[in-house]
Amino acid sequence: MQNQPFIIPSVLILLLSIPLVAGVIPPNRYYGFRTVKAMLDSQVWYRVNRVCGVLLFVSSALYLVLCGLLINAPSVNDHFELWLLHLGVFAIPLFASLAITKNYGERA
């Protein structure tokens, strides 16, 4: 597991995104992508959180694909560039997903 430093958070994000995609999480203060508009209108809540869930699912799946491709790679403890690759493939799609969702939520 040392070869895939972000596998646990990636799997957790993927699993937590499934209820958002399914639209089973009602408006609340704790779980979901919250915007002022989404908190005021349940239809906006479900649309924004479905988009967020799909994007988070895809971003996590991308990282898990990388893990599968690099299953026999050397340890990231010994190769900083490999750790940077993992970080980039984990963080860039994740933050892009949140930025896209924020933009979508503001326009909804």
Rosetta blueprint (number, residue, H / E / L):
1 M L
2 Q L
3 N L
4 Q L
5 P L
6 F L
7 I H
8 I H
9 P H
10 S H
11 V H
12 L H
13 I H
14 L H
15 L H
16 L H
17 S H
18 I H
19 P H
20 L H
21 V H
22 A H
23 G L
24 V L
25 I L
26 P L
27 P L
28 N L
29 R L
30 Y L
31 Y L
32 G L
33 F L
34 R L
35 T L
36 V H
37 K H
38 A H
39 M H
40 L H
41 D L
42 S H
43 Q H
44 V H
45 W H
46 Y H
47 R H
48 V H
49 N H
50 R H
51 V H
52 C H
53 G H
54 V H
55 L H
56 L H
57 F H
58 V H
59 S H
60 S H
61 A H
62 L H
63 Y H
64 L H
65 V H
66 L H
67 C H
68 G H
69 L H
70 L L
71 I L
72 N L
73 A L
74 P L
75 S L
76 V L
77 N L
78 D L
79 H L
80 F H
81 E H
82 L H
83 W H
84 L H
85 L H
86 H H
87 L H
88 G H
89 V H
90 F H
91 A H
92 I H
93 P H
94 L H
95 F H
96 A H
97 S H
98 L H
99 A H
100 I H
101 T H
102 K H
103 N H
104 Y H
105 G H
106 E H
107 R H
108 A L
